[in-house]
Amino acid sequence: MDATEFRRRGKEMVDLIADYLENIEQRPVYPNVEPGYLRSLIPQEAPEEPDTYEDVVKDIERVIMPGVTHWHSPYFYAYFPTASSFPAMLADMLSGAIGCIGFSWAASPACTELETVMMDWLGKMLKLPEEFIAGTHGQGGGVIQGTASEATLVALLAARSRTVRIILANDPQRPETDITSKLVAYASDQAHCSVERAGMIGGVRMKKIPTKQSNKYAVHGETFLKMIQEDKAAGLIPFYLCATLGTTPSCAFDRITELGPICNAEQIWMHIDAAYAGSSFICPEFRPLLNGIEFADSFNFNPHKWLLVNFDCSTMWVRDRSDLIGAFKMDPLYLKHDHQESGLITDYRHWQIPLGRRFRSLKMWFVFRMYGLKGLQDYIRKHVELAKEFETLVRADPRFEISADVILALVCFRLKGSNEMNEVLLKRINNGKKIHLVPCQLSGQFVLRFAICARTTESRHVREAWRIISQLAEEGYM
């Protein structure tokens, strides 16, 4: 394919994508295939001679689309949203065309510098403390990670490195293995499973802090302080807390205004995971949910969930960049460059686990400029309003109950009755393939989650979803 054909095929692909998204709600939201469906539809080996572009495009509908879960359908209400917008798609095209691997400033200066500025733009939208903004006199800054899971792990590894370094400074003869074997990290029992996995990868024990329905499934300072006091008395070394703002099951918010001072007093690294909810903090009415950020060592959320920036784009800020660099810095000769010790630039390879990195900040640049802060705020508010509309429909039906406070755009609800009854209802909903939901468990109860996800979701879609749910519940009762 030469440039002339690429121009033609590119325009055709844009038309294909636009047609797909404009008509997406006509497709079943969930695929009707069995595991292994795809292998029989394509050859067992790559072709010796090239296929035509026309043949490849024909196979999109024949091979790929039957097995696609349509995350951007306005009838998709599962998990949390994954962001999508036309400006971000165009920026992704440009990123792919430039094709740089931005592991250092020298590898592509624009890739590094735009990321630094975009992280400052976003940090200012969130009204983060100045310490987290690179363009200030502080020691912090921001970096784009691939996912919140990576950010959680990076923070944990940096915290482990910092804690070991502090202890060895006071007790140089102590074996490092003796320190690491006693390290203990903490997270809510409502935290995402990736937090527990970070502990596994980091080789440290991870303790779950119990939550209660009466406390709105949030971790409180009193419970946390009691746990760390008991662990210190047992000879363990508390070193890391992952506090969650907007948990996956119910969008609960840990009390970071209580947890932060404890962490600061005990020299425990507090990482805040706001993967979903963080986007809402650009709205003044939701910014108080982030109060307590001033105590944090690191903070992360996913613009690729709810801020119209296509995957992958997980933004992470640290109070002291030297904590990350101290944990990850490697400087072989082939990666060195003239400006690396100048203090004027950032080499993001020292801020992450992989070496290579894509030009992801282009997506932020396009979206922020083409929507503006007001457009992004309007988008968040619309989703929250739609969730409130669904909550109202649920509360008006005496057969159902709301299982957790509706703070943002997630509604947790269930039929009044047994877990089995709700499991059957969810199975009927998803087997119908008109709408798609996933469950969670709260206080031993099987609960249905209804998350507003797609950019194109409107009130009519929410009301149609409720009609389907209500009808299936009625049939179940009969």
Disulfide bonds with the S-S distance in Angstrom:
none
